[in-house]
Amino acid sequence: MDDHDEPRTAHPSRKAVLRAALAAGVAAPALLMGVPALARTSAASPGARLALTPTCDDGDDPTPPQMEGPYFKPNSPRRTSLLEAGTPGVRLTVSGYVFGLGCQAIPGVLLDFWQADVNGAYDNTGYRFRGHQFTDAQGAFRLTTIVPGLYPGRTRHIHVKVQAPGHPVLTTQLYFPNEPRNATDSLFDPRLLMTVRDAGGAREAAFDFVLNVRQSPGPSPTATTPPPGGTWAVGTTYRAGDRVTYGGRGYVCLQAHTAQPGWEPSNAPALWRAE
């Protein structure tokens, strides 16, 4: 039985697409075919407040739900790695944060992941490629697994249930960019695309969840002036993977864009990841 009988979730709102287009520096219509998660943020030091993020600035863009499908099993083991000795497949690390509607990270959120193995099969008798974890004090999570295999009717995807303490469960699925079957999978939703890059034979993916949890919004980020000696510069066109320095720290570009005032690496975690 395939989990592809439910209609696709509605397209991204015009507002969400325009915001993504501004951040990525591309035309808005192109984003309709693949809007990556834009709420990336660098790791914060203990006790530091996480910066606001582009996808949850006004509380109207929570992560969309998707169907559970036929292969969910409760009571998965608590673990951050789904790998076992000799596990075949391309290694994959998925990391990110969980935010509420006020753009504040939420600690202690339950994330329950399950997926197919390299051959596209689910373990329905045991708990291979199944596991749950909780976000840390900074609202961050990290999952070590493999790139899931394909099976008839579906594109490549990872299932997840996300629940903040005392709030309803969000059930959804995460997708991979540039997959041919994205165009034919009736469930595929571009708002659920992870940002994925190659990493020495493995792959690294990023996605931030925004839950329908009301919060008091924090202060708006303010633009800063690049310090002397940094290589980041306003007006420069950067490509994904480009490296710059800013404020004495190195950063890697996550999405192609043209630098503007206010988009300094320390202020734009959607565009830059600190090294």
N, C-alpha and C positions, 0 to 999 in steps of 0.2 A: 504494500500500500504506500503511495506517495503522498507527501504533505503539500500538494500544490493545487488543491481544489478551492481555496478561498480567493476571492478577487483581490487584485493588487491594491494596496493602500493608496490614497489619493496622492497626486503629485505634490511636490513641495509648494508652499505658498509663494506668491509673487515676492512678498517681503523677504522670505528666507533665501530665495534665489538671488535677489538683488544684493543681499548682504554677502552671500558667498561670492558673487561676482566681484564685488568691490574688494574683498579680501584677497581673491586669487588674481585679480587684474585681468580678467577675461570677460568676454561678452556674456550676458545673462542667459540667452537661449542655450548656449553650450552646456551650462551647468545643469540644465534639466535632465541631461543624460548621465550625470554622474557627480552629485554633490558630496564631496567627502566630509567627514566630521571636521568641524572647524574649531572645536573647543579644546584643542590641545594646549597644554600648559606644562611648563618645566617643573621639575620636582622642587618643592618648597622646603626650606630649612625648618626643623622642628619648631612649632609655635608660630611660624610665619603665616600671614593671611594670604590665601591664594588670590591671584588677580582675577578680575572679571574676564569673561570669555565671550567671543562674538555670538555664539549660538543661543545664549540665554540672557540677553541683555534686558528683555522686557517681559519675560515670563510667558510668551505665547508659542514657543517652539519646543515642547517636550519631545523626547525621542518617540517616534511612532511605534505602536505595537504591531505584532504579527502573530499569526496562528501558532499554537504550540506544536502541532503535528502529532503523528502517532507514536513517536519514539521516546517521549519523555518518561523518566523513571524517578520517583521521589527517593529520598534518603541516600543521595550520592555521597561519597566520602569527601571530607574536607581536605582539600589540597590545592596547591597553586600550579602543580605540574601534572599533566595527564600522560606523561611519558613513562614507559616501562623499559626494562632492559631489552635491547634488540628491537625496539619499536621501529618499523620501517616508515619512511615518509620524509618529506622536507620539513625540517624543524621550523616552528612558527612561535613567535612571542607576541602576544596581544597585551597592550598596556593602555591605561587611560585613567580617567577620573569620573566620579559620579557627582553631578551638580543638582541643586534644586532650582526652582524658578527665580530665585534671587541671585543666582550665579555664585553661590557659596557651596564649596565642596561638602559632601556628607560622609562622615565616618561611619563605620559599622554597617554599611549596606551589604546585603546578601546578594551574591552573584552566583547563579547555578548554571554551569555550562555543559552542553552535550553536543556531540558531533559524530559524523561518520568517520570510519578509519580510511586508510589510504585506498582501499578498494571500494569505498562508497557504502560500506555496511555498518549498521549500528549494532552494538552489543546489547541485546535485549535479555540476556540471562545474567550477565554480570555488570560491571561498572567501568569497562574500558572506555576511555574518552568521555568520561563523565566525572564531574567534581564541582564542589562549591567552595567559595571563599568569601571573605569580608573585606571591604575597603579599610585601609589603615586610617590613622589619625588625620591624614591630609586628604582623605577621600580617594586614594589611589588604589588601583588593582593591577595585577600582572599575572597573566596566564601563559604557561609554557605547554605547547602541544605540537601538532603537525598540521600541515595544510590538508584539509579534509578532501577525500576523494569525491568523485562524481557518481551519481546514480540516475536512472531514467527520470526525466521530467523536471529535474532541478538543476540550478546552477550551484556553484560552490558556496557553502554557507556554514555558519556556526550558530547554534541555538543558545539562548540565554534567558534566564529569568532574573529580574533585578527588583529588590525590595528594600526600601528604606525602613528603618525601625518604625513600626506602628502605622505603616502606609500600605496601600494595595500593591500587588505584584505587577510589574511590567514584564510581559512576555514578548520577546522579539527575536530577530535574527540579524546577523551581521554578514555583510557581503564583501567580495573581493573585486577590486577594479580590474577592467580590461579582460573580463571573462567572456568568451563568446556566448555562453548560455544566458548571460544577463539579459540579452535582448529577447529571449524566448521564454524565460521563466515568468509565469503569471504572478508569482509572489514578489519578485524582485522590486525593491524600492531604493532608488538612488540615495535617499536620505540616510540609508543604513550602510553605505559604503565605508569601509575602513580605509585609512591611509596606509598603504603597504609599500615597503621597499625591500630590495635585496640586501642581504647582510652576510657576505662571505659564504655562500652556499645555503644559508638559511634565509628566513624572511622575518621582518619586523613589522607589526601592524599596530595602529593606534586608533582608538575610538573613545569618545567621551559621551557618557549618557547624561541626559537632562531629564530628571524625574518631575512629575507633577506634584511637587512638594513646595508649599508656599514658604517664602523666606523674606526677610527684610533685605532689600538690595543694598549692596555696599556702595562705596563711593566710586564714581566714574574714573577710569584711568586718565592720566594726564600725559601730554606729550613732553618729551625731554629732548635735550640737545645732545647729539653724539659727542662723546668726549674726544679730545685730540688723540690721534694715534690709532683710533679704531678704523677698521677697513670698511665698515658699513657706511653707506652714503645715500642721501636722498637723491632720487632720480635714477638710480641704478636699477637695471632690470636683472632680477635674480631668477635662477632656475632651481628646481628641486635638486637638492644635493650640494648646492653651492655652500661654501663655508666663509664666514666672516668673523671678525672680532668686534666686540662692542663692550665698553666699560671694563676692559681687562679680562673678558671671558669670550670663549669661542662658541659659535652657534652654527647649526646646520639648517639650511632652508628646507621647509617642508612642502611649500607650494610655490609655483612660479608667480611672480608679481613684480611690480615696479615700486620701489621704496618711496614712501611719502612721510612727511613729518607726522609723528604720532605712532608710526609703525616700527619704531626701533625694536630690535630683537627682544629686549627685556620687557617691552610693552605689548608684543604681538606673538603670544605663544601659539596662535593658530598658524603662523607663518614660519616661526623659528623654534628650534629645540636646542636648549643649552647642552653643550658637550661636557 
